[in-house]
């Protein structure tokens, strides 16, 4: 007698898709680093031992006082809501400690243009802007250029998605969710690059 084995497959549930995508998007240390227990979460941080180091140790005060990005030192560190920040000098540390919210990057230091699409991802310390006295980080010059095509409109969207979806949520779960179920205004990297190129072509010659 011949026995036929049949394998019955079930369609993956939305929750299973999100979980699988989240696991594929990063390791355990990155998940822990980006999701501290305090109110300041999720954050663009890296794990160094037990510490969650914001922006890979770049000094958030230097953007305001020196107009540039600068690497901080473990010698001058502060912990805010479970997240470690490093500074280039004792003076910068004192400024931060006196008024942390003035210097913290918006959207947890993630790429601001990513938050426009509800995706907490990326964020390079050397690509940034200060708008209305607030620090915004971007995932590269292309992301910044795309955001600056409509800074007011894009900032409104970013603030909405951060408030309604991202803030306080696990970064990898939110990221996976919005990579599967995209926002209505979603644009791919190629589409954004084309929009930037078109805008530059229309701009008057300097």
N, C-alpha and C positions, 0 to 999 in steps of 0.2 A: 504494500500500500504506500502510495506516495503522499507525503504531507506537504502542503503548500503553506508557507508562512506569509501572512499578509501584514504589512505595516500600515497602520492607520495614522495619518498625519492630521494635526489640528492646526487651524490657522492661528498664527501668533496673536495674542491679545495686545492692545495698545500698551498696557503696562509692561508686558514682556519685551516689546520692541524698545521701549524707553530704557529699561534696565540693561538690555543687551548692548544698546548703543552707548549708554553711560559707561559700562565696563570696558568697552572698546576704546573709549576716548581718553583713558588715563589710568595710571596705576594708583595704588592705595595711598602712597605718600602724597601724591598730587591732590587727591581727593581730600585728604586730611588737611593739607596746607591751605587749600582754598575755602575750607568750610569750618572756620573757628566757631567756638561755642557762644561767643558774645554777639552783640547787636550789629557789629560791623562785619557783615557777611552777605554773600560770598565775596572773596577778595582775590586779587591777582597776586598770589604769594607762592613762594617756594619753600620746601621743607629743608631745614638745616638742623639735624638732630631733633629736638623736641620743639624747636621754634618754627613759627610761620613767618617768613620774612617778606614783607611787602615789596613789590617791584624789584625783587632780587637784590635788595639792599640799597637801592638808590635813594638819595636824600630828597624828600618831598619839599623841604623848605628852600632848597637851592633854586628851584624853578622861579620862586618869587623874589629871592634876594639877589641872585646872580644871573637870572635870565637864561639858565642852561641846566641840563641834567648833570648830576655829579654823584659818584658812588659814595655812599656813607661808610662809616667804620664801625665794627662791633664795639669799639671803645665808647662810642656815643650812641647809645640805643635807648629806646623807650618802648614800652608795651602798651598798646591801646586795644581794649576789647579782645585780648588774646592774640593780637597780631604785633609782631616785632617790626619796628621802624628803625632805620639807621641813618645817622647824620654825619656830615663831613666835619662838624665842629661842635664844641660845647655850646656855642652861641645858637646854632641852629636847633640843637636839642632843647635849649631853654625856650626858644620861640615856639616850638611845637608844643611843648608841655604846657605853656601858658594858654594856648588856644588851638587845640588839636584840629577842630573842625574847619578852621581857616585854611589849613594846609593839606588836609587829606584829599587825595584825588577822588573825583566823582566816580560813581558806578564801580566802587571797589578797585579802581585802577585797571579795570578791563578796557579793551578797545571800545571807545565811545561809539564808533560806527557799528560795532557788533551789537551793542545794546539797543540801537535803533531797530534791530530785527529780533530783539528778545534773546540774544545769544551772548552769554558771558564767556568770552573767549579772547585770548591774545592780549596784547597791550605791551608795547615796547617803550621803555623808559626814555629813549632818545627821540620819540615822536610825540609831541604834546602841544597843547595850546592853553593859554589862560584866557578865559572868556568871562567877562563881568566878575572878575576877581576869583574865579574858580578854576581849578586845575583839571584838565581833561587829557587822558592818555589815549593813544591810537596804536593800532596794530601794524603801522608802517605808513610811509608817505602816501601810498595809494588809498588807504583807508581814510586818512586825514583829508586828502583831496576830495574824495567822494563826499565826505561829511560836509565839507565847506562849500559844496555846490548849493546847499540850502541849510546853513547852520541853524537858523531859528526853527525851521520846520523839523529838521532832524533832531534837534535838541528836545523839542516838544515830544516827539515820538519816544526818544530814549528815556526821558523822565517818566513818561506814561508806562512803558514796559518795565522799567526798574521798579516803580512804585507798585504796579499791579501784579507783576509776575516774578521778577528776579530777586528783589531784596528779601533776604531771609530764607531763600530757597537753596537747596543743594545745587551747586554750580553744574555738576555733571548731569544731573537729572534735567535741569532746565535747558542745558545746552542740547542734550539729546532730544528733548521734547520739541524744541524749535527747529532742529535740523530735520525732524520727521514731519512735523506739522508747522509749515512755514507761515509767517505773517502774510497778510494780504498784499502788502507792498514789497515783498521780498525781491531783491535783485541779486543775481549771482555776481561773483567777483569780475567775470568777464563783462557783464552788462554795466557794472559800475565803472570799470576801466574805460569802456567805450564812451560812457557819458562824460567822464573827465576829459578824455581826448577830444570829444566834440566841443566841450566848453572851451578848452584851450585853443581850438582851431577858430572859434568864433571871437575870441578875445582880440581886442585891437593890439597891433604890434607896439611894443615898448620903444 
